[in-house]
Amino acid sequence: MKIYFGQIYIQVGISFPFNHLFQKFLGTEITKLVEFSPKFIKRYAEDYSLMFRISAKKELAVNEIKGPTVYKKDKDVEFSIFLPYTAIMQSTEPNREALKYLFEGIYEVFGKYEINISMLKSEQGKIIDKIMSSPEMFGYKE
């Protein structure tokens, strides 16, 4: 079981500065801390991956989650998590706030499949601190 992250922003001028190193780090960390539940495996299969697409919308006050979109050929289940951009940007630490909203969205999806989040919740603060203290996870890097 693997968890992956990607980003796609559909509104002009709306994005967060996280890059592909952030996406890889977050996927690796979360994959280590959760196991797919019997409910997920029964619905799809043990060899399916879970992909989260990060996006944002100005007009949202809370997360909006779209999905699942299932790609049988790729054995991939995808969800898009639209973060509330305006609310996030009004906070004192927008990037940290975006990560908190992102984790809330991840937990909501995991809840649908009864995926145990206890280990992930206990490590959330450390994961966010690591991202925030790693400039290489922001902006464009080769």
C-alpha positions, 0 to 999 in steps of 0.5 A: 500500500502506498499513498501519494500526493500531487497538486493541481490548482484550478483557480488563477492565482491560487496555489501553495508553494509546496513542491515535488520534494514535499509531495514525496516526503509526505507520501512516504511518511504517511505510508509508513504510519497507516495500513489500508483497512479491510474495508478499503481492501474489500472495496478495491484490492490490496495492491491499490494505491491512494492518491491525494490531489491538493488544490484550493478554492477562494470561496471555501470556508472548509475543505471540499473533498472530491472523489474517489476516482478509481483508475483500475488500470493503474490500481489507483484511488484518487481524491482531490482535497480543496483547501479554503484558500482565503481562510488559510491566507489570513492566518499568521502562518499560511503554509502551516495552516494549509498543512493542518487543513490538508491533514483534516482532509486526509483524516476525513478520507481515511475515515470513510475507509475505516483506516486507523489514523492514531499513529498518523495523528500522533506524528502530525505535529512532527511531520508539519514541523519537518516540512516547515523547517525544510526550505527544500520542500518549498518552491521549485527544485530540480 
